[in-house]
Amino acid sequence: MDNVLIIGAGAAGSVVAKKCAMNRDVFKTITLASRRLESCKKVQADCVTPIEIAQVDADNVAETVALLKKVKPDLVINMALPYQDLPLMDACLEAGVHYMDTANYEPRDEAKFTYKWQWPYHDKYKAKGLIAVLGCGFDPGVTNIFSAYAQEKLFDEITQIDIIDCNAGNHGKAFATNFNPEINLREVTQRGKYWKNGEWIEIDPLTISAVIDYPDVGPVKSYLIYHEEEESLVENIKGLKQIRFWMTFSDNYIKHLEVLSNVGMTRIDPVMYKGNPVIPMEFLKCLLPEPSSLAEGYTGKTSIGCIVTGTKDGQAKRTIIWNVCDHAQTNKEVGAQAVSYTTGVPPVVGAMMLFKGHWSGKGVFNVEQLPPQPFLDELGKQGLPWHVRDLGPAEQSDLLTVKT
Ligand SMILES: NC(=O)c1ccc[n+]([C@@H]2O[C@H](COP(=O)([O-])OP(=O)(O)OC[C@H]3O[C@@H](n4cnc5c(N)ncnc54)[C@H](OP(=O)(O)O)[C@@H]3O)[C@@H](O)[C@H]2O)c1
């Protein structure tokens, strides 16, 4: 296997294409396809080795199947939007191509994050001898693999996972989102949710917070939100009693979000304007900066990881596993900010795992179901070094005492 097709030439997809082009020993043939050929041309010009480009509307299964038959890739990496997950999975099944993505399917008219649409493809992929690897970005993605690594190597039993995600960067804009604005705002404005003692507990958006001490960044107020990897980790980490996801948002970001929500600009249902239906969130996306345009001048770091609590050899234990990524450094390397970089590098490593035979299987798998060690061995070499450290009893006290 050495032929990869990347679909979606946006902020994160461009990182995937550029990093694949830096690893020609693994990726002999690289094609980048997107809705607009213009987007692909820009990325192609910045790749260090030649790549092919193509135009495709990934919502259209027949069009995608025709492209797959022409390019004959071994793997499709879906870097378009969650709306395209199901049509791309259907196209891969029809053309006999392995599939990978970084975010679970969402219907356009409902901001709902669940694997219930993609997991039922398991038997169809299995019957065709194909693998679909779901959620191979950073979170979901590397955070799931950190959890699998903790389960396999560091703990006898895991009782609690706190996934912690901090962007301590500054892009200098009044308001912008670090990945696709529509998808980002749908994620943040939905109700919060976490899992405890076998139950999902819902909360109003951004109503529980804690100060988390992020490696290389320091203490930052973080909000409990729902994130899709919780759904699969609950299934795949044995003994788990609680899982929560925490993300930092600046006061400025929250102020803008509140105003936009209050005036209805984050609505995803159509509103009639001068006789035409307009979806406020889609219109808002057009006004906001493209995430790929934020890289120049972006300063600061992301610090993302897992705090895992459990036991080893009969002793209580708490461990943090994390990566820190610098916006200016990733801009220098591939012309992208760190959020696009941390999203784009993991699927390249995941594709390497499939092409080198470290990951295999027939059916639909979340990344924590695949061997973590070879992935983590490669991750640092591809630009995302990771670290692990046991925590002392007094560390992260605010996070660990907050009532949930
Ligand atoms: N797991 C993680 O860690 C993580 C983190 C952040 C984001 N993500 C996922 O990554 C996705 C991409 O994020 P991003 O920041 O790169 O967004 P982006 O810059 O908006 O890029 C999305 C790209 O998808 C392409 N696209 C949209 N509809 C298409 C269609 N019907 N057919 C073909 N291409 C289509 C667009 O192509 P054109 O430019 O050609 O119009 C656009 O370039 C997000 O939506 C999110 O789900 C995952």
The ligand as a Gaussian input file, in Angstrom:
#p B3LYP/6-31G(d) Opt

LIG

0 1
 N       -9.900000      15.350000      15.596000
 C       -9.401000      16.540000      15.683000
 O       -8.445000      16.765000      16.435000
 C       -9.956000      17.673000      14.878000
 C       -9.628000      18.979000      15.213000
 C      -10.077000      20.033000      14.404000
 C      -10.864000      19.736000      13.299000
 N      -11.188000      18.440000      13.008000
 C      -11.999000      18.113000      11.827000
 O      -11.329000      18.523000      10.678000
 C      -12.290000      19.123000       9.778000
 C      -11.578000      20.068000       8.851000
 O      -11.190000      21.198000       9.603000
 P      -10.477000      22.443000       8.924000
 O      -10.064000      23.366000       9.980000
 O       -9.460000      21.925000       7.970000
 O      -11.728000      23.057000       8.116000
 P      -11.702000      23.915000       6.778000
 O      -10.475000      24.736000       6.718000
 O      -13.025000      24.573000       6.690000
 O      -11.574000      22.792000       5.635000
 C      -12.627000      21.977000       5.247000
 C      -12.420000      21.660000       3.766000
 O      -13.425000      20.717000       3.395000
 C      -13.678000      20.938000       2.035000
 N      -15.046000      20.518000       1.726000
 C      -16.195000      20.951000       2.297000
 N      -17.243000      20.364000       1.710000
 C      -16.738000      19.560000       0.742000
 C      -17.330000      18.686000      -0.198000
 N      -18.651000      18.532000      -0.280000
 N      -16.511000      18.021000      -1.053000
 C      -15.177000      18.162000      -0.993000
 N      -14.562000      18.979000      -0.116000
 C      -15.342000      19.655000       0.744000
 C      -13.549000      22.430000       1.802000
 O      -13.071000      22.490000       0.493000
 P      -12.899000      23.735000      -0.481000
 O      -11.837000      24.613000       0.157000
 O      -12.417000      23.063000      -1.707000
 O      -14.219000      24.416000      -0.590000
 C      -12.575000      22.873000       2.883000
 O      -11.328000      23.196000       2.339000
 C      -13.279000      19.823000      10.765000
 O      -14.510000      20.000000      10.226000
 C      -13.325000      18.866000      11.927000
 O      -14.406000      18.019000      11.762000
 C      -10.746000      17.406000      13.770000

